[in-house]
Amino acid sequence: MKKAGAIRPWAVAVWLLVWQGGSMALEAAYPHGGLLLASPLAAAARLMELLPTAVFWQTVGRSAGHILAGFFLSCLLAVAAAALCARFRRMGELLSPLVAAAKAVPVVSFIILALVWLDTKHLSLFISALMVFPPIYLNVAEGIAQTDRGLLEMARVFRVPFSRQLRDIYLPSVLPYFRTAMSLALGLCWKSGAAAEVIGLPDGTIGERLYTAKVYFQTPDLFAWTAVIVAVAVVFEKVMLRAVDALVRRWGG
């Protein structure tokens, strides 16, 4: 059975044709209609021009480095916080208003506020970390809460070392929840990180390229750089989820 939400090639082809048709209609109706909606062919041609250049790869590397650093940092902090909150109930109560605020407040509000505190080059790292924290923290905390209490009690009775309890009891319970959180958080980190770059405009980043394309009506560049964000996000998501799936198969029973 096909996975729900799976992308079919024919559906992609249909929407590319719709995009192409819309671009051609605008170009026919207005003298500079191509500036409003570049065709997929124009965007692909521009992407092919960018790919061989060193500046392109430096830009992608700089943005990806900041966003992924925020993602991994947030994962570590969220897992540690969930473990501590499972041990100390008051700490969970203390963190709950902050987590609720991070979930509810629009990301643009955090971006503008962070610009007061941080240099723009660190903005995407901070924002991506902030957006990733709630889903990882909440899902890991739920996984810990759902751990079989009977197994934990038996482990205490037989004085099983904590390292073995972590490996054989906690990990099988938490990993499926962690996998679900990763699937959500991976998309959030790229969206929020790119938005932070567009607003903060750190030098030599994808967000800066997007903003420049918008200002000068370089719509082929706009679509080309958007496609780059999507491609890098998809590749990273597949790599990370496969790694987590391997852990689930090994430790999840």
C-alpha positions in Angstrom: 0.0 0.0 0.0 1.3 3.5 -0.9 2.2 5.7 2.0 -0.3 8.5 2.5 0.9 11.8 1.1 3.4 10.1 -1.2 4.4 12.3 -4.2 3.5 10.8 -7.5 5.5 11.8 -10.7 2.3 12.4 -12.7 1.0 14.9 -10.1 4.3 16.7 -10.2 4.1 16.8 -14.0 0.6 18.2 -13.9 1.5 21.1 -11.6 4.6 21.9 -13.7 2.3 22.2 -16.7 0.0 24.4 -14.7 3.0 26.5 -13.7 4.2 26.7 -17.3 0.7 27.6 -18.5 0.4 30.4 -16.0 3.7 31.8 -16.9 2.9 31.8 -20.6 -0.5 33.4 -20.0 1.0 36.3 -18.0 3.7 36.8 -20.6 1.1 37.0 -23.3 -1.2 39.3 -21.3 1.5 41.8 -20.1 4.7 43.1 -21.7 6.9 41.9 -18.8 4.6 39.1 -17.5 7.7 36.8 -17.2 8.8 39.0 -14.3 5.7 38.1 -12.3 6.0 34.4 -12.8 9.1 32.8 -14.3 8.5 29.5 -16.1 9.8 26.2 -14.7 12.1 26.1 -17.7 13.6 29.5 -16.9 14.0 28.6 -13.3 15.7 25.3 -14.2 18.0 27.1 -16.7 19.0 29.6 -14.0 19.7 26.7 -11.5 21.9 25.1 -14.1 23.8 28.3 -14.4 24.3 28.5 -10.6 25.3 24.9 -10.0 28.9 25.1 -11.4 29.8 28.2 -9.5 31.8 28.2 -6.3 29.7 31.0 -4.9 26.6 28.8 -5.2 28.1 26.0 -3.1 29.6 28.5 -0.6 26.1 30.0 -0.1 24.4 26.6 0.3 27.1 25.5 2.7 26.9 28.6 4.8 23.1 28.4 5.2 23.0 24.7 5.7 25.7 24.9 8.3 23.9 27.4 10.4 20.5 25.8 10.1 21.8 22.3 10.8 23.9 23.5 13.7 20.7 24.9 15.2 18.8 21.6 14.5 21.4 19.4 16.2 21.9 21.7 19.1 18.2 21.9 19.7 17.9 18.1 19.5 20.5 17.6 22.2 19.0 20.3 24.5 15.4 19.0 24.0 16.4 15.3 24.7 18.3 16.4 27.8 15.5 18.7 29.0 12.9 15.9 28.5 15.1 13.5 30.5 15.5 16.0 33.3 11.8 16.8 33.4 10.9 13.1 33.6 13.1 13.0 36.7 12.1 16.3 38.3 8.4 17.2 37.8 8.8 20.8 38.8 11.2 21.4 36.0 8.6 20.2 33.5 6.1 22.6 35.0 8.7 25.4 34.8 9.4 24.8 31.1 5.8 24.3 30.0 5.0 28.0 29.6 8.1 28.6 27.5 7.4 25.6 25.3 3.8 26.7 24.8 5.0 30.2 23.8 7.5 28.8 21.3 4.7 26.8 19.7 2.2 29.6 19.6 4.1 32.8 18.9 4.7 33.5 15.1 8.2 32.8 14.0 8.6 36.3 12.6 8.1 37.7 16.1 11.0 35.7 17.4 13.1 36.7 14.4 12.5 40.4 14.9 13.1 40.1 18.6 16.3 38.1 18.1 17.7 40.8 15.8 17.9 43.0 18.9 20.1 40.5 20.7 22.1 38.6 18.0 24.4 39.2 15.1 22.6 38.4 11.9 25.0 35.6 11.0 23.8 33.6 14.1 20.1 34.4 13.5 19.2 31.3 11.5 21.0 29.0 14.0 19.0 30.5 16.9 15.6 30.5 15.1 15.9 27.0 13.8 16.9 25.7 17.2 14.0 27.5 18.8 11.5 26.0 16.4 12.9 22.5 16.6 12.9 22.4 20.4 9.1 22.0 21.2 8.3 19.0 19.0 11.5 17.1 20.0 11.0 17.9 23.7 7.3 17.1 23.9 7.6 13.8 21.9 10.6 12.6 23.8 8.9 13.5 27.1 5.8 11.5 26.0 8.0 8.5 25.0 9.6 8.5 28.4 6.2 8.8 30.1 4.9 5.8 28.1 7.8 3.6 29.1 6.6 0.3 30.6 6.5 0.8 34.4 6.4 -2.9 35.0 9.8 -3.3 33.2 11.3 -0.4 35.1 10.1 -1.9 38.5 11.6 -5.3 37.6 14.9 -3.6 36.6 15.0 -1.9 40.0 14.2 -5.1 41.8 17.0 -7.0 40.0 19.4 -4.0 40.2 19.8 -3.8 36.4 22.5 -1.1 35.6 21.0 2.2 34.4 23.0 1.9 31.1 21.2 -1.3 30.4 17.8 0.1 31.4 18.5 3.0 29.0 19.4 0.6 26.1 16.8 -2.1 26.6 13.8 -0.2 28.2 13.9 3.5 27.6 15.3 3.5 24.0 12.7 1.1 22.6 9.9 3.3 24.1 11.3 6.7 23.1 12.7 6.1 19.6 9.3 5.9 17.8 8.2 9.2 19.4 11.6 10.7 18.5 11.2 9.6 14.9 7.8 11.3 14.7 9.3 14.5 16.2 12.2 14.4 13.8 9.9 14.2 10.8 8.1 17.4 11.9 11.1 19.2 13.2 13.2 18.7 10.0 10.7 20.7 8.0 10.4 23.4 10.6 14.1 24.0 10.9 14.5 24.8 7.2 11.4 26.9 6.9 12.2 29.0 10.0 15.9 29.2 9.2 15.3 30.4 5.6 12.8 33.0 6.9 15.3 34.2 9.4 17.9 34.7 6.7 15.4 36.6 4.5 14.7 39.1 7.3 18.1 39.3 8.8 20.0 39.2 5.5 23.3 37.7 6.7 25.9 38.0 4.0 26.4 35.1 1.6 23.3 33.1 2.5 20.3 31.6 0.6 18.0 34.1 2.4 20.0 37.0 1.1 19.9 35.6 -2.4 16.1 35.2 -2.1 15.7 38.8 -0.9 17.9 40.2 -3.7 15.9 38.2 -6.3 12.7 39.7 -4.9 14.0 43.3 -4.9 15.2 43.1 -8.5 12.4 41.0 -9.8 14.7 38.1 -10.7 12.0 35.5 -10.5 14.1 32.7 -12.1 16.6 33.2 -9.3 13.8 33.2 -6.7 12.4 29.9 -7.9 15.9 28.4 -8.4 17.0 29.2 -4.8 13.6 28.0 -3.5 14.2 24.7 -5.3 17.6 24.5 -3.7 16.1 24.9 -0.2 13.6 22.2 -0.9 16.2 19.8 -2.4 18.6 20.2 0.5 15.8 19.8 3.1 14.5 16.7 1.4 18.0 15.1 1.2 18.8 15.9 4.8 15.4 14.6 6.0 15.8 11.3 4.2 19.3 10.8 5.6 18.3 11.6 9.1 15.0 9.6 9.1 16.8 6.6 7.7 19.4 6.8 10.5 16.6 7.0 13.1 14.7 4.2 11.4 17.8 2.0 11.7 17.9 2.8 15.4 14.2 2.0 15.8 14.8 -1.4 14.0 17.7 -2.2 16.2 16.4 -1.0 19.6 12.7 -0.7 19.1 12.0 -4.4 19.3 
